[in-house]
């Protein structure tokens, strides 16, 4: 497959490929319009998307220096207010280290670039670099599911790769990198992953293999997933003759999907607003 020279790999398009090669091709190569909604009921879906967007934006505003009370006064949704209070209790104001909010880093990889955009990165020189990701799911976090996600592999990998390339501003060994998923609806149960040199080597090998597999496929090679359960929540299902009706919202719990992935919303694209 001849990808555009400006193409970059990231956790979202790699996850799409792992879930369904055909979805990767339709979404990221053809840029196909989405002909169907993902889940029912639609209004509930829209509400969850809006909540996730506003929470990410509120945290971003906080780290640009806007006072917390100003942000709190702009929130009227009870769930969002509760999430905000839980976030403030994390105490990032007093936590040491340099903080990078909604910051993208990219590294050369297999002739292209691999990109990660971090909700928050806290760098404590000589000690550790902690990647935080906010998950606005209504379902309790599940470590096993998160451990298999491309995000859990790509985000630490990009940071560790760049840390060896001066004059990159962060110098952290793989053993000093951590990935923390935090769910504002479940503030007491964050999921943490510690990176390591052996994990870095394993992820590098697996990501190289995955990218090379994509590069050597022709159009016919981007086949539909064999797991048709995933099709219930894919907007391309009608193009693949995998059904017309959207999956019921309650079914997403079986798939252990969070609101970022279930609705194909990339909160990384949100721009700060004052």
PAMIFI-19924 format. One record per residue (C-alpha): z, y, x. Coordinates in steps of 0.5 Angstrom, whole numbers, plus 2048, in hexadecimal, padded with zeros to 3 digits. Example, Ala and Ser with C-alpha at 12.3 -4.5 7.8 and 13.67 -1.06 7.14 Angstrom:
<doros>
8107F7819;80E7FE81B;
</doros>
This chain:
<doros>
800800800;7FE807803;80480B801;803813801;804815808;80A81A805;80D814802;815813803;81980D802;82080E7FE;82580A7FB;82180B7F4;81A8097F5;81D8037FA;8218017F4;81C8017EF;8187FC7F4;81D7F77F4;81E7F87ED;8177F77EB;8117F87F0;80D7FA7EA;8128007E8;8118027EF;80A8037EF;8098067E8;80F80B7E9;80E80D7F1;80780C7F2;80380D7EC;8088127E9;80780F7E3;80A8137DD;81080F7D9;80D80D7D2;81480B7CF;81B80C7CF;8208087D3;8268067CE;8288087C7;82B80C7C4;8278117C7;82D8177C6;8328137C9;82D8127CF;82C8197CF;83381B7CF;8358177D5;82F81A7D9;8318217D7;83981F7D9;83681C7E0;8328227E2;8378277E0;83D8237E4;8388237EA;83782A7EA;83E82C7E9;8408297EF;83A82C7F3;83C8337F0;8438317F3;8418307FA;83D8367FA;84383A7F9;84483C7F2;84B83B7F0;84D8357EC;8508397E6;84A83C7E5;8468367E5;84B8337E0;84A8397DB;8438377DB;8448307D8;84582F7D1;8448277D1;84B8247D0;84881E7D5;8468237DA;84C8277DA;8508207DB;84B81E7E1;84C8257E4;8538257E4;85381E7E7;84E8207EC;8538267EE;8598217EF;85581E7F5;8578247F9;8508257FD;85382D7FE;85882A803;854824806;85282580D;84B82580F;84482880F;842827808;83A827806;8398277FE;8328257FB;82F824802;829820804;82881D80B;82281980C;820814812;819812815;81980A813;813806813;80E80B814;81180F80E;81781280C;81D810809;822815805;829815803;82C81B7FF;83381B7FE;83781D7F9;83D81F7FE;83D81D805;84481F809;84381E810;84A81E815;84781F81C;849819820;84C81581A;848813814;842816810;844814808;83E814803;8408167FC;83C8147F6;83E8167EF;83C8117EA;83D8137E3;83C80C7DF;84080B7D9;8418047DC;8478027E1;8448017E8;8427FA7EB;8437F97F2;83E7F37F2;8387F77EF;8397FD7F3;8397F97F9;8327F77F8;82F7FE7F6;82A8017FB;82E8077FB;8348037FE;830801804;82B807805;83080D805;83480A80B;82E80880E;82B80F80E;831812811;83280D816;82B80E818;82B815819;83281581C;82E812823;829818823;82B81E826;82C824824;82E82181D;83482581B;83881E819;83A81981F;83D81381B;83C80C81D;83B807818;842805818;84480C816;84080C810;84380B809;84080B802;84480D7FC;84280C7F5;8468107F1;8468107E9;8498167E6;84A8117DF;84E80C7E4;8518117E9;85680C7EB;8518067ED;84C8097F2;8488047F6;8488057FD;843801803;84480280A;83E80280E;83E7FE815;8397FD81B;8377F6818;8367F9811;8327FE814;82D7F9818;82D7F4812;82B7FA80D;8267FD813;8237F6813;8237F580B;8207FC80A;81A7FB80F;8187F580C;8187F8805;8147FE807;80F7F980B;80F7F5804;80D7FB800;8087FE805;8047F7805;8037F67FE;7FD7F87FA;7FD7FA7F3;7FE7F37F0;8037F17F5;8087F67F1;80A7F17EC;80F7F17E6;8167EF7E6;8187E87E4;81E7EB7E1;81C7EE7DB;8237F07D9;8217F67DD;81B7F87D9;81F7FA7D3;8218007D7;81B8017DA;8168077D8;8108037DA;8127FD7D6;80C7FE7D1;8077FF7D7;8097F87D9;8097F57D2;8117F47D3;8127F77CC;8127FD7C8;81A7FE7C6;81F8017CB;8257FD7CC;82B7FE7C9;8308037CD;8367FD7CC;8317F97D0;8317FD7D6;8387FA7D8;8357F37D9;8317F67DE;8377FA7E1;8328007E1;8358077E2;83280D7DF;82F80F7E5;82B8097E6;82A8077DE;82780D7DD;82380E7E3;8268157E4;8268187EB;82C81C7EB;82A81E7F2;8258227F0;8298277EC;82982E7EF;82F8337EF;8308387EA;83583D7E9;
</doros>
